[in-house]
Amino acid sequence: MKLQQFNSLNDLKNSYNTRLCQIVDERKAGKKLVGTFCLFVPDEIIFAAGADRIILCGGKDDTISIAEQYLPRNICPLVKSSFGSIVNKGCSGLKSCSHFGMVDMIVAENTCDSKKKMYELLRDYVPIYVIDLPQRPNSPEALKYFLGELYKLKDAMEQLTGDKVTVEQLKKEIESSNETRKLLHSLYNLRKMDPPPISGVAALKVMQKQYFLSTEEFKKFLRMLISEAKQVRANWTHKPRIMISGCPMSGGNTKVPEIIETKGGVIVAEESCTGTRSFWDPVDEGEDPMLALAERYIKIPCSCMSPNDRRIDNILELVREFEVEGVVYYTLQFCHGYNIEKYRIQQALKKAGIPMLAIETDYSDSDVEQIGLRVDAFLEMLS
Ligand code: BJ8
């Protein structure tokens, strides 16, 4: 079944303007809008304070030249694209930046160097609150420190909205986010079928909307999609089952998955922040909510963590669960964390007998042909 035949996915295409109108109305009614860039920021605290949230990560090439007037050229395209969209909030004809100028505050996090330094410059454009993320996740001191940081975030959100974050409200938001996580697990379980009922490109477009739509809209959309996907059978038999692993692919960036699926592979999972890293683990509903949030979020296996063995374990688990035949290791140019982790991941996959193709790219189309040739050869080897 093709992408267009899912009614829910057609609705998704039109969701951008609807969401913008929703935000405009909310802001008129006095609701605050928080912008985020990273999975380490717990939405539950933002929502419990009565604010809305929207993702600000840029996945498009058209704002990069604007960013390069301020930032070095040799940093990651995600940072440049996001920065360009924010400083260009007047939009001057660009379609890609409309929601970037609407946030009342950015809640950022200390992860990679490029992001940290970008946040320092963004202070001139929009108020920023930064969570200091400890980066040795397995130590008890790190958990304690992160918990303290989340309490400070709670205070900052209360100040922004003027509303108290109550335990009851936090618990409600945790339940709601866990419900989204369960729905995403159901969707990904369908992708374990051979052939899967939904393409990797379509699934990625869904994931890119996860932090853009309101949670209720996103859940409603997921329920429709899952029920439609359960009823379809793909009209082909088997294609090499690929997992993408590495940097996030923000809205507007589907270049590599499109190449893989045009060349005859099918993407069955993404070990990425626009994939499994965003929803794999639930928050413990039986614990004190702030502690439960700290425990869940500090475990996200981002390459800024050290050591990051958890990521290798996750990748091997996903390879088994989704019967992956080959991994495409995806890094954005100048993302040193994911780029350097590539070596250990390749070693672990080799031991498990899973071939890996490494692709380092940006948001431009200049390397589409060259990547296509490499993907062709990789898929040929898997067939
Ligand atoms: S939890 S992956 S969303 S930091 S690609 S800007 S790491 S140089 S986006 Fe990320 Fe949070 Fe980690 Fe996920 Fe830096 Fe790399 Fe660019 Fe990146």
Residues whose N, C-alpha, C, O or C-beta is under 5 A from the ligand:
A	BS01	BJ8	F37 C38 L39 F40 C76 L78 V79 T111 C112 S114 K115 C247 C273 C302 L332 F334 C335
